[in-house]
Amino acid sequence: LTRLSTLSVAGCSRCSDPGVACLGSLVALTDLNLEQLPRLHDAGLTEAVARFSALTNLNIGWTKAGDELIAVLPGRERLTRLNLSFCHLTARGVGLLSALSSITALKLPGCKTNPQGGSGGALVMLSSLAKLRLLDLSQCDNVADDTLAGLCPGLTQLRSLHLAHTQVTDSG
């Protein structure tokens, strides 16, 4: 399976950190979907994802991914699509995301944030993602009018913005 380029184990609820660690030999992976694997934790995901330098699409939504995993992503020039739906990010993690210069699609709906390091204001750092065409911030409680005011001017390539169930008002 060393030539395998796409792998999805989404929803395989019995997959856990040791199982994902075994994927490390699949170095040709460009598209990896680990969505809805509740037994995956930040450390296990980090160990596995760090080995996949060819990834263009990574979906780790609905896992326990957080800042530790995000820290291994900067410098991945091939990574263009990232789904972190309902993951746990702090302002530090959002700052690390802002270094992903090749990202064209970023999905962050429902991301839970640490109250001491909330990401609402930190989301303005994403305005540096010059190639971003799709941004999903749906169900992010920290997204409000001031977030949009700081975020949107820098996203000149943005074509799709999802803000359902946020704190955005008519002023936003």
Backbone as CSV, one residue per row, in Angstrom:
resi,resn,N_x,N_y,N_z,CA_x,CA_y,CA_z,C_x,C_y,C_z
1,LEU,0.797,-1.207,0.000,0.000,0.000,0.000,0.841,1.273,0.000
2,THR,2.099,1.152,-0.281,2.980,2.318,-0.218,2.652,3.364,-1.286
3,ARG,1.854,2.999,-2.299,1.456,3.951,-3.339,0.080,4.551,-3.082
4,LEU,-0.542,4.177,-1.999,-1.884,4.668,-1.675,-1.856,6.191,-1.523
5,SER,-2.736,6.877,-2.258,-2.744,8.337,-2.188,-3.943,8.887,-1.420
6,THR,-5.013,8.120,-1.321,-6.210,8.575,-0.618,-6.643,7.520,0.387
7,LEU,-6.932,7.979,1.607,-7.412,7.071,2.640,-8.463,7.777,3.479
8,SER,-9.599,7.125,3.635,-10.646,7.628,4.517,-11.053,6.519,5.469
9,VAL,-10.944,6.811,6.739,-11.451,5.915,7.781,-12.459,6.694,8.636
10,ALA,-13.069,7.695,8.017,-14.034,8.553,8.711,-15.128,7.709,9.341
11,GLY,-15.443,8.027,10.578,-16.537,7.367,11.268,-16.227,5.978,11.787
12,CYS,-15.030,5.505,11.602,-14.643,4.194,12.146,-14.327,4.394,13.632
13,SER,-15.349,4.366,14.438,-15.236,4.779,15.838,-14.316,3.911,16.690
14,ARG,-13.904,2.780,16.182,-12.987,1.924,16.950,-11.528,2.213,16.648
15,CYS,-11.261,3.071,15.655,-9.881,3.463,15.363,-9.385,4.380,16.474
16,SER,-8.143,4.161,16.877,-7.566,4.962,17.965,-6.127,5.350,17.602
17,ASP,-5.459,6.003,18.528,-4.105,6.488,18.296,-3.143,5.406,17.793
18,PRO,-3.087,4.209,18.407,-2.152,3.196,17.910,-2.445,2.773,16.461
19,GLY,-3.705,2.699,16.096,-4.061,2.327,14.727,-3.628,3.369,13.720
20,VAL,-3.822,4.625,14.053,-3.421,5.713,13.157,-1.903,5.783,13.069
21,ALA,-1.210,5.480,14.145,0.254,5.491,14.129,0.792,4.477,13.122
22,CYS,0.064,3.395,12.896,0.482,2.371,11.934,0.410,2.857,10.494
23,LEU,-0.258,3.973,10.250,-0.385,4.495,8.895,0.880,5.193,8.425
24,GLY,1.841,5.359,9.292,3.052,6.113,8.996,3.813,5.662,7.764
25,SER,3.665,4.413,7.367,4.384,3.925,6.190,3.725,4.345,4.877
26,LEU,2.547,4.935,4.959,1.824,5.356,3.753,2.274,6.759,3.341
27,VAL,3.515,6.874,2.946,4.133,8.182,2.702,3.617,8.875,1.443
28,ALA,2.901,8.174,0.575,2.378,8.779,-0.652,1.002,9.412,-0.448
29,LEU,0.462,9.341,0.768,-0.872,9.891,1.010,-0.926,11.383,0.704
30,THR,-1.908,11.762,-0.113,-2.159,13.172,-0.383,-3.493,13.596,0.222
31,ASP,-4.386,12.648,0.421,-5.728,12.943,0.924,-6.031,11.994,2.078
32,LEU,-6.150,12.556,3.290,-6.370,11.740,4.490,-7.591,12.249,5.235
33,ASN,-8.554,11.355,5.449,-9.784,11.701,6.151,-9.884,10.866,7.420
34,LEU,-9.716,11.531,8.560,-9.811,10.890,9.871,-10.986,11.475,10.673
35,GLU,-11.948,12.027,9.959,-13.082,12.698,10.605,-13.903,11.735,11.460
36,GLN,-14.400,12.257,12.557,-15.284,11.558,13.480,-14.664,10.284,14.052
37,LEU,-13.440,10.419,14.498,-12.762,9.332,15.200,-12.546,9.793,16.640
38,PRO,-13.527,9.548,17.504,-13.485,10.104,18.861,-12.355,9.570,19.737
39,ARG,-11.721,8.484,19.343,-10.636,7.915,20.142,-9.268,8.473,19.771
40,LEU,-9.254,9.394,18.790,-7.987,10.007,18.400,-7.751,11.244,19.242
41,HIS,-6.536,11.354,19.755,-6.150,12.477,20.601,-5.037,13.266,19.918
42,ASP,-4.781,14.438,20.424,-3.793,15.334,19.836,-2.435,14.654,19.637
43,ALA,-1.930,13.963,20.644,-0.604,13.343,20.550,-0.546,12.281,19.455
44,GLY,-1.544,11.411,19.398,-1.575,10.360,18.384,-1.711,10.918,16.984
45,LEU,-2.561,11.917,16.813,-2.735,12.556,15.512,-1.445,13.239,15.077
46,THR,-0.797,13.908,16.014,0.435,14.630,15.705,1.509,13.677,15.203
47,GLU,1.662,12.573,15.892,2.673,11.587,15.499,2.419,11.067,14.086
48,ALA,1.163,10.773,13.776,0.833,10.226,12.458,0.976,11.284,11.363
49,VAL,0.362,12.439,11.553,0.332,13.472,10.516,1.724,14.025,10.224
50,ALA,2.595,14.046,11.207,3.957,14.552,11.004,4.696,13.771,9.922
51,ARG,4.309,12.540,9.689,4.989,11.687,8.700,4.507,11.919,7.273
52,PHE,3.370,12.576,7.103,2.759,12.706,5.779,3.094,14.052,5.146
53,SER,4.228,14.133,4.504,4.675,15.404,3.934,4.002,15.725,2.603
54,ALA,3.358,14.746,1.966,2.733,14.972,0.660,1.260,15.370,0.758
55,LEU,0.720,15.499,1.962,-0.709,15.794,2.115,-1.117,17.094,1.436
56,THR,-2.221,17.022,0.680,-2.849,18.221,0.129,-4.192,18.467,0.813
57,ASN,-4.812,17.420,1.313,-6.119,17.518,1.958,-6.100,16.715,3.252
58,LEU,-6.400,17.386,4.372,-6.425,16.724,5.671,-7.731,17.057,6.373
59,ASN,-8.484,16.024,6.705,-9.747,16.195,7.416,-9.626,15.484,8.759
60,ILE,-9.572,16.272,9.827,-9.504,15.707,11.171,-10.610,16.293,12.046
61,GLY,-11.695,16.671,11.374,-12.836,17.207,12.095,-13.432,16.184,13.050
62,TRP,-14.001,16.682,14.131,-14.666,15.855,15.140,-13.702,14.875,15.802
63,THR,-12.453,15.303,15.961,-11.481,14.532,16.737,-11.063,15.406,17.912
64,LYS,-10.110,14.951,18.678,-9.611,15.737,19.806,-8.338,16.482,19.421
65,ALA,-8.253,16.853,18.140,-7.092,17.594,17.649,-7.049,18.980,18.274
66,GLY,-5.847,19.470,18.475,-5.668,20.802,19.055,-4.362,21.424,18.599
67,ASP,-3.851,22.305,19.416,-2.662,23.085,19.068,-1.436,22.223,18.779
68,GLU,-1.291,21.112,19.494,-0.113,20.248,19.302,-0.045,19.748,17.858
69,LEU,-1.180,19.348,17.319,-1.219,18.886,15.930,-0.952,20.040,14.969
70,ILE,-1.582,21.173,15.221,-1.429,22.328,14.332,0.045,22.723,14.231
71,ALA,0.806,22.520,15.290,2.218,22.907,15.315,3.062,22.152,14.289
72,VAL,2.645,20.970,13.834,3.439,20.222,12.846,3.046,20.564,11.410
73,LEU,2.040,21.416,11.216,1.561,21.714,9.872,2.293,22.840,9.141
74,PRO,2.733,23.910,9.808,3.423,24.971,9.060,4.618,24.432,8.271
75,GLY,4.808,24.991,7.081,5.873,24.526,6.195,5.388,23.494,5.199
76,ARG,4.150,23.071,5.325,3.580,22.094,4.383,3.022,22.854,3.184
77,GLU,3.852,23.078,2.190,3.457,23.875,1.030,2.415,23.173,0.160
78,ARG,2.285,21.869,0.276,1.308,21.137,-0.529,-0.088,21.137,0.091
79,LEU,-0.181,21.367,1.379,-1.463,21.318,2.074,-2.335,22.502,1.659
80,THR,-3.439,22.202,0.957,-4.328,23.267,0.481,-5.698,23.234,1.157
81,ARG,-6.121,22.083,1.673,-7.439,21.977,2.299,-7.292,21.345,3.678
82,LEU,-7.876,22.019,4.684,-7.781,21.558,6.059,-9.135,21.690,6.738
83,ASN,-9.606,20.596,7.309,-10.878,20.590,8.028,-10.598,20.278,9.495
84,LEU,-10.897,21.254,10.349,-10.722,21.118,11.798,-12.062,21.305,12.516
85,SER,-13.136,20.872,11.883,-14.473,21.048,12.458,-14.549,20.481,13.868
86,PHE,-15.066,21.284,14.782,-15.321,20.892,16.161,-14.076,20.374,16.884
87,CYS,-12.934,20.978,16.579,-11.686,20.649,17.271,-11.435,21.683,18.363
88,HIS,-10.371,21.494,19.115,-10.057,22.340,20.268,-8.831,23.204,19.973
89,LEU,-9.063,24.481,19.633,-7.967,25.382,19.305,-7.903,26.534,20.294
90,THR,-6.700,27.001,20.547,-6.510,28.217,21.334,-6.006,29.294,20.382
91,ALA,-5.751,30.468,20.913,-5.195,31.553,20.109,-3.851,31.127,19.509
92,ARG,-3.082,30.346,20.256,-1.792,29.845,19.746,-2.005,29.000,18.495
93,GLY,-2.989,28.100,18.536,-3.279,27.240,17.388,-3.713,28.036,16.172
94,VAL,-4.537,29.054,16.392,-4.979,29.910,15.287,-3.782,30.640,14.702
95,GLY,-2.876,31.080,15.559,-1.662,31.736,15.078,-0.827,30.809,14.200
96,LEU,-0.748,29.556,14.591,-0.016,28.575,13.786,-0.700,28.344,12.442
97,LEU,-2.032,28.344,12.441,-2.771,28.183,11.188,-2.467,29.321,10.217
98,SER,-2.237,30.497,10.758,-1.992,31.661,9.902,-0.693,31.531,9.106
99,ALA,0.155,30.576,9.459,1.409,30.350,8.736,1.250,29.365,7.575
100,LEU,0.049,28.823,7.393,-0.181,27.842,6.326,-0.480,28.584,5.020
101,SER,0.543,29.065,4.369,0.405,29.978,3.234,-0.251,29.374,2.000
102,SER,-0.293,28.057,1.883,-0.877,27.422,0.696,-2.351,27.061,0.860
103,ILE,-2.901,27.272,2.027,-4.285,26.871,2.302,-5.269,27.661,1.434
104,THR,-6.149,26.927,0.745,-7.217,27.559,-0.036,-8.585,27.310,0.593
105,ALA,-8.716,26.270,1.407,-9.986,25.956,2.068,-9.704,25.585,3.516
106,LEU,-10.335,26.327,4.434,-10.141,26.105,5.862,-11.498,26.019,6.535
107,LYS,-11.774,24.868,7.123,-13.046,24.650,7.800,-12.806,24.553,9.299
108,LEU,-13.396,25.506,10.036,-13.248,25.574,11.487,-14.603,25.606,12.204
109,PRO,-15.667,25.073,11.626,-16.966,25.211,12.300,-16.979,24.550,13.673
110,GLY,-17.604,25.236,14.616,-17.795,24.682,15.950,-16.538,24.442,16.738
111,CYS,-15.433,25.039,16.338,-14.195,24.794,17.079,-14.326,25.305,18.499
112,LYS,-14.008,24.435,19.418,-14.042,24.788,20.830,-12.723,25.473,21.172
113,THR,-12.822,26.502,21.966,-11.625,27.242,22.312,-11.456,27.295,23.809
114,ASN,-10.232,27.416,24.219,-9.888,27.557,25.622,-10.295,28.959,26.077
115,PRO,-11.127,29.097,27.133,-11.564,30.422,27.560,-10.406,31.369,27.879
116,GLN,-9.281,30.852,28.368,-8.145,31.720,28.672,-7.359,32.086,27.416
117,GLY,-7.506,31.297,26.369,-6.772,31.587,25.135,-7.720,31.583,23.965
118,GLY,-8.882,32.170,24.142,-9.940,32.141,23.136,-9.468,32.579,21.771
119,SER,-10.075,32.021,20.749,-9.589,32.281,19.402,-10.393,33.324,18.651
120,GLY,-11.480,33.850,19.212,-12.305,34.809,18.485,-11.505,35.971,17.945
121,GLY,-10.803,36.694,18.814,-9.976,37.803,18.376,-8.769,37.336,17.590
122,ALA,-8.283,36.159,17.918,-7.110,35.615,17.240,-7.407,35.267,15.782
123,LEU,-8.676,35.043,15.458,-9.026,34.678,14.090,-8.594,35.730,13.071
124,VAL,-8.414,36.964,13.493,-7.965,38.007,12.559,-6.584,37.673,11.997
125,MET,-5.810,36.834,12.697,-4.498,36.427,12.178,-4.636,35.642,10.875
126,LEU,-5.803,35.043,10.653,-6.025,34.273,9.431,-6.094,35.171,8.198
127,SER,-6.167,36.476,8.399,-6.230,37.402,7.262,-4.945,37.352,6.432
128,SER,-3.891,36.731,6.962,-2.636,36.602,6.219,-2.670,35.461,5.200
129,LEU,-3.747,34.674,5.196,-3.856,33.543,4.269,-4.328,34.038,2.903
130,ALA,-3.399,34.543,2.131,-3.695,35.229,0.878,-4.380,34.357,-0.171
131,LYS,-4.193,33.044,-0.119,-4.783,32.152,-1.120,-6.141,31.586,-0.694
132,LEU,-6.587,31.925,0.502,-7.817,31.345,1.058,-9.033,31.732,0.218
133,ARG,-9.761,30.709,-0.242,-10.969,30.916,-1.043,-12.225,30.506,-0.282
134,LEU,-12.102,29.570,0.657,-13.238,29.115,1.458,-12.860,29.152,2.926
135,LEU,-13.724,29.772,3.726,-13.520,29.826,5.175,-14.846,29.542,5.852
136,ASP,-14.865,28.517,6.682,-16.076,28.133,7.412,-15.852,28.356,8.900
137,LEU,-16.566,29.324,9.451,-16.500,29.640,10.878,-17.854,29.411,11.547
138,SER,-18.727,28.652,10.912,-20.056,28.375,11.450,-19.963,27.805,12.858
139,GLN,-20.890,28.193,13.687,-21.026,27.683,15.049,-19.819,27.977,15.941
140,CYS,-19.020,28.952,15.572,-17.924,29.395,16.427,-18.444,30.556,17.267
141,ASP,-18.636,30.324,18.540,-19.234,31.324,19.422,-18.438,32.610,19.510
142,ASN,-17.132,32.560,19.275,-16.289,33.742,19.420,-16.281,34.637,18.184
143,VAL,-16.975,34.240,17.122,-16.981,35.046,15.900,-18.079,36.096,16.003
144,ALA,-17.670,37.363,15.915,-18.602,38.484,16.010,-18.203,39.551,14.982
145,ASP,-18.894,40.664,15.022,-18.660,41.737,14.053,-17.207,42.194,14.025
146,ASP,-16.600,42.362,15.199,-15.213,42.831,15.239,-14.251,41.815,14.637
147,THR,-14.587,40.535,14.746,-13.767,39.493,14.124,-13.756,39.689,12.616
148,LEU,-14.942,39.886,12.049,-15.045,40.070,10.594,-14.330,41.331,10.137
149,ALA,-14.453,42.407,10.925,-13.815,43.668,10.557,-12.300,43.524,10.451
150,GLY,-11.710,42.703,11.296,-10.268,42.496,11.251,-9.835,41.415,10.286
151,LEU,-10.720,40.494,9.989,-10.385,39.320,9.188,-10.545,39.542,7.690
152,CYS,-11.676,40.041,7.295,-12.055,40.057,5.879,-11.214,40.942,4.956
153,PRO,-10.750,42.109,5.377,-9.996,42.945,4.437,-8.766,42.259,3.843
154,GLY,-8.124,41.371,4.572,-6.925,40.703,4.064,-7.202,39.498,3.183
155,LEU,-8.435,39.027,3.176,-8.775,37.808,2.424,-9.326,38.166,1.051
156,THR,-8.468,38.657,0.180,-8.908,39.156,-1.127,-9.332,38.058,-2.098
157,GLN,-8.916,36.824,-1.878,-9.296,35.714,-2.756,-10.527,34.955,-2.258
158,LEU,-11.042,35.333,-1.090,-12.156,34.614,-0.467,-13.400,34.645,-1.360
159,ARG,-13.958,33.472,-1.607,-15.163,33.344,-2.429,-16.327,32.756,-1.647
160,SER,-16.033,32.066,-0.550,-17.081,31.399,0.223,-16.793,31.580,1.711
161,LEU,-17.744,32.195,2.428,-17.600,32.461,3.854,-18.842,31.955,4.570
162,HIS,-18.650,31.042,5.518,-19.761,30.439,6.256,-19.754,30.968,7.688
163,LEU,-20.848,31.632,8.065,-20.950,32.253,9.384,-22.220,31.851,10.131
164,ALA,-22.843,30.761,9.751,-24.090,30.342,10.387,-23.893,30.126,11.882
165,HIS,-24.837,30.567,12.664,-24.861,30.347,14.118,-23.641,30.950,14.818
166,THR,-23.261,32.163,14.407,-22.197,32.896,15.101,-22.832,34.106,15.771
167,GLN,-22.018,34.999,16.316,-22.488,36.202,17.002,-22.518,37.424,16.078
168,VAL,-22.443,37.202,14.769,-22.451,38.282,13.793,-23.835,38.948,13.780
169,THR,-23.839,40.288,13.716,-25.079,41.057,13.686,-25.204,41.791,12.334
170,ASP,-26.209,42.632,12.230,-26.404,43.446,11.028,-25.187,44.326,10.749
171,SER,-24.486,44.733,11.776,-23.311,45.594,11.624,-22.122,44.866,11.013
172,GLY,-22.127,43.542,11.115,-21.005,42.743,10.610,-20.988,42.709,9.121
